[in-house]
């Protein structure tokens, strides 16, 4: 049954079967992770294209790319066949402007890694050029860059300020969300959507019981 009020994006989808499981639990979007310097969930680009085709018209399909130039990102999106691209290494304004021209009709979702107040300035600069923003808890500047999938929460008070600052640009909240904290996260941050990976996986696989518990907790935070 579809959710209402807050979109649900289930990330790190690894197969058509996992995509079907996410959709059966009301997912509005799925995340397909390509090669990353670290973190869970990467699958071959060929598999991303297969899953994207299998779910066309039934959910938004996010390609998560760590590529950084507009030409490389555009080529990646075309190969994947997705309708949305999540740019996990926070892009520049120029890259977003170029992508608008190169992949017309594809939704652009830059990731903002919330590590301090500079995240608000980043978000304010990118929001006018984006279809949505996604807040995560990575560390792009680490010795091994973390661009998502950390399982860590960040300072939700910063997220609150960011959501208010960039309105009406939709904002997805990611980073360490689980069944035991998603209701609080939604009530605090009031995002347009939530995004999760590790919180609903066991042994690297999407866990139906954990996903069901997460969806139930998410519903409890939504208006009746």
C-alpha positions as CSV (number, residue, x, y, z in Angstrom):
1,X,0.0,0.0,0.0
2,X,1.5,3.4,-1.0
3,X,2.5,5.8,1.8
4,X,1.3,9.3,1.9
5,X,2.9,12.5,3.2
6,X,6.5,11.3,3.2
7,X,8.1,9.5,0.3
8,X,9.9,6.2,1.0
9,X,13.2,5.5,-0.9
10,X,14.7,2.1,-0.3
11,X,18.3,2.2,-1.4
12,X,21.0,-0.4,-2.1
13,X,18.6,-2.5,-4.2
14,X,20.6,-5.4,-5.5
15,X,18.2,-7.3,-7.7
16,X,14.8,-7.3,-9.3
17,X,13.5,-9.4,-6.4
18,X,14.7,-6.8,-3.9
19,X,13.1,-4.1,-6.0
20,X,9.8,-6.0,-5.9
21,X,10.0,-6.4,-2.2
22,X,10.5,-2.7,-1.7
23,X,7.6,-1.9,-4.0
24,X,5.4,-4.3,-2.1
25,X,6.1,-2.4,1.1
26,X,5.1,0.9,-0.5
27,X,8.4,2.3,-1.7
28,X,8.0,5.4,-3.9
29,X,11.6,5.2,-5.1
30,X,14.5,2.7,-5.2
31,X,18.2,3.5,-5.1
32,X,20.7,1.7,-7.4
33,X,24.2,2.1,-6.2
34,X,27.1,2.1,-8.7
35,X,30.8,1.8,-7.9
36,X,31.7,3.7,-4.8
37,X,35.0,4.3,-2.9
38,X,33.4,2.7,0.2
39,X,30.2,1.6,1.7
40,X,27.5,-1.1,1.1
41,X,25.4,-1.8,-1.9
42,X,27.3,-1.2,-5.2
43,X,26.2,-3.5,-8.0
44,X,27.4,-3.8,-11.6
45,X,26.1,-1.1,-14.0
46,X,24.6,-3.9,-16.1
47,X,22.5,-5.0,-13.2
48,X,21.4,-1.4,-12.5
49,X,20.1,-1.2,-16.1
50,X,18.2,-4.5,-15.7
51,X,16.5,-3.4,-12.5
52,X,15.7,0.0,-13.9
53,X,13.9,-1.5,-16.9
54,X,12.0,-4.0,-14.7
55,X,10.6,-1.2,-12.5
56,X,9.9,1.5,-15.1
57,X,6.7,3.3,-14.5
58,X,6.2,1.9,-11.0
59,X,8.7,3.8,-8.9
60,X,11.3,6.6,-9.3
61,X,14.6,4.9,-10.0
62,X,17.7,6.7,-8.6
63,X,21.1,6.0,-10.0
64,X,23.7,6.7,-7.3
65,X,26.8,7.9,-9.0
66,X,30.2,8.9,-7.6
67,X,31.3,10.4,-10.9
68,X,32.0,14.1,-10.7
69,X,32.1,15.7,-14.1
70,X,28.9,16.6,-16.0
71,X,29.9,14.5,-19.0
72,X,30.7,11.4,-17.0
73,X,27.5,11.7,-15.0
74,X,25.4,12.2,-18.1
75,X,26.9,9.2,-19.8
76,X,26.3,7.1,-16.6
77,X,22.6,8.1,-16.5
78,X,22.1,7.2,-20.1
79,X,23.7,3.8,-19.6
80,X,21.6,3.1,-16.5
81,X,18.2,4.1,-18.0
82,X,17.0,5.7,-14.7
83,X,14.8,8.7,-14.4
84,X,16.7,10.3,-11.5
85,X,20.4,10.7,-10.6
86,X,21.7,11.0,-7.1
87,X,25.1,12.7,-7.2
88,X,26.7,11.5,-4.0
89,X,29.9,13.6,-4.1
90,X,28.3,17.0,-3.7
91,X,28.4,18.7,-7.2
92,X,29.2,22.3,-8.0
93,X,26.6,24.6,-9.3
94,X,28.3,24.5,-12.7
95,X,28.0,20.7,-12.9
96,X,24.2,20.9,-12.2
97,X,23.7,23.6,-14.9
98,X,25.6,21.5,-17.5
99,X,23.6,18.4,-16.5
100,X,20.3,20.3,-17.1
101,X,21.4,20.6,-20.7
102,X,23.0,17.1,-21.1
103,X,20.3,15.0,-19.6
104,X,17.1,16.9,-20.1
105,X,14.1,15.4,-18.3
106,X,16.3,13.6,-15.7
107,X,15.7,14.6,-12.1
108,X,18.8,15.9,-10.4
109,X,19.3,15.1,-6.7
110,X,22.6,16.3,-5.2
111,X,23.7,14.9,-1.8
112,X,24.6,17.3,1.0
113,X,26.7,15.6,3.7
114,X,25.7,17.3,6.9
115,X,28.8,17.8,8.9
116,X,28.4,21.4,10.0
117,X,26.8,24.7,9.2
118,X,28.5,24.9,5.9
119,X,26.0,22.3,4.7
120,X,23.2,24.9,4.9
121,X,25.2,27.2,2.6
122,X,25.9,24.3,0.2
123,X,22.2,23.4,0.1
124,X,21.1,27.0,-0.5
125,X,23.4,27.3,-3.5
126,X,22.3,24.0,-5.1
127,X,18.6,24.0,-4.3
128,X,17.5,26.3,-7.2
129,X,19.3,24.0,-9.7
130,X,18.0,20.7,-8.2
131,X,14.8,18.7,-8.3
132,X,15.4,17.6,-4.7
133,X,18.3,17.5,-2.1
134,X,19.3,14.4,-0.1
135,X,20.9,14.9,3.3
136,X,23.4,12.2,4.3
137,X,26.1,11.5,6.9
138,X,29.1,10.8,4.8
139,X,32.6,12.2,4.9
140,X,33.8,13.0,1.4
141,X,37.1,14.4,2.6
142,X,38.2,11.3,4.5
143,X,41.3,9.2,3.7
144,X,38.8,6.8,2.2
145,X,35.8,9.0,1.1
146,X,32.5,8.1,2.6
147,X,29.7,9.0,0.2
148,X,26.8,7.3,1.8
149,X,25.7,4.0,3.5
150,X,27.5,4.8,6.7
151,X,24.6,3.8,9.0
152,X,25.3,7.0,11.0
153,X,22.8,9.7,11.9
154,X,23.8,13.4,11.8
155,X,22.6,16.5,13.6
156,X,18.9,16.6,12.8
157,X,18.7,20.2,14.1
158,X,21.0,21.2,11.2
159,X,18.7,19.3,8.9
160,X,15.7,21.2,10.3
161,X,17.4,24.5,9.5
162,X,18.4,23.3,6.1
163,X,14.8,22.1,5.1
164,X,13.4,25.4,6.1
165,X,16.1,27.4,4.3
166,X,15.7,25.6,0.9
167,X,11.9,25.4,0.9
168,X,10.0,24.7,-1.4
169,X,12.8,22.4,-2.7
170,X,12.0,18.8,-1.5
171,X,14.5,17.3,0.9
172,X,15.1,13.6,1.5
173,X,16.6,12.6,4.8
174,X,19.1,9.7,5.0
175,X,21.8,8.5,7.4
176,X,21.3,5.9,10.1
177,X,17.5,5.7,9.8
178,X,15.9,2.6,11.4
179,X,12.5,1.4,12.7
180,X,13.4,2.7,16.1
181,X,14.2,6.3,15.1
182,X,12.4,7.1,11.8
183,X,9.2,8.4,13.5
184,X,11.3,10.9,15.6
185,X,13.3,11.8,12.5
186,X,10.2,12.6,10.5
187,X,8.5,14.6,13.3
188,X,11.7,16.6,13.9
189,X,13.0,17.3,10.4
190,X,9.7,17.1,8.4
191,X,11.5,15.9,5.2
192,X,9.7,15.3,1.9
193,X,11.1,11.8,2.0
194,X,13.3,9.3,3.9
195,X,16.0,7.1,2.4
196,X,17.6,4.1,4.0
197,X,19.9,1.2,3.2
198,X,21.7,-0.6,6.1
199,X,18.7,-0.2,8.5
200,X,16.7,-2.7,6.6
201,X,19.3,-5.2,5.6
202,X,20.7,-8.4,7.2
203,X,23.8,-10.1,5.9
204,X,23.8,-7.7,2.9
205,X,20.3,-8.6,1.8
206,X,17.0,-6.6,2.1
207,X,15.2,-8.0,5.1
208,X,11.4,-8.2,4.7
209,X,10.8,-8.1,8.5
210,X,13.0,-5.1,9.1
211,X,11.5,-3.3,6.1
212,X,8.0,-4.0,7.4
213,X,8.9,-2.7,10.8
214,X,10.4,0.4,9.3
215,X,7.3,1.1,7.2
216,X,5.0,0.6,10.2
217,X,7.1,3.1,12.3
218,X,7.1,5.6,9.4
219,X,3.3,5.4,9.1
220,X,3.0,6.1,12.8
221,X,4.6,9.5,12.2
222,X,2.3,10.5,9.4
223,X,-0.9,12.5,9.7
224,X,-4.0,10.3,9.8
